[in-house]
Amino acid sequence: MTEQNTPRCACESGIEPEGGPKRIIFACAGASKAGQLTNEAAVRLTKEGYGKIACTASLAVGTPSIKKNVEAADEVIVIDGCPVGCARQIAEKAGITPDQEIVVT
């Protein structure tokens, strides 16, 4: 499948900078209360213009468009919902070293 025929994740639309560094935010969004809070935090940070939330599941499966967005970012932020660090591990397995990791407990 060529890149132009590769499906694009519908939940991400790129990084639109509003001045300052371009940040991409991956949240755990796990089933626990803390996991759900990570997603809420990422949504709020996006609304406040700190960065742009991106789909962690899309990163896990290697969607080319999400990889391009990571390459265009100045900083990668990971917000995890427990010390297991699933979002961080997904990023690392995708070859990405997060610039910041926040663990909500």
Secondary structure, 3 states (H helix, E strand, C coil): CCHHHCCCCCCCCCCCCCCCCCEEEEECCCCCHHHHHHHHHHHHHHHCCCCEEECHHHHHHCCHHHHHHHHHCCEEEEEECCCCCHHHHHHHHCCCCCCEEEECC
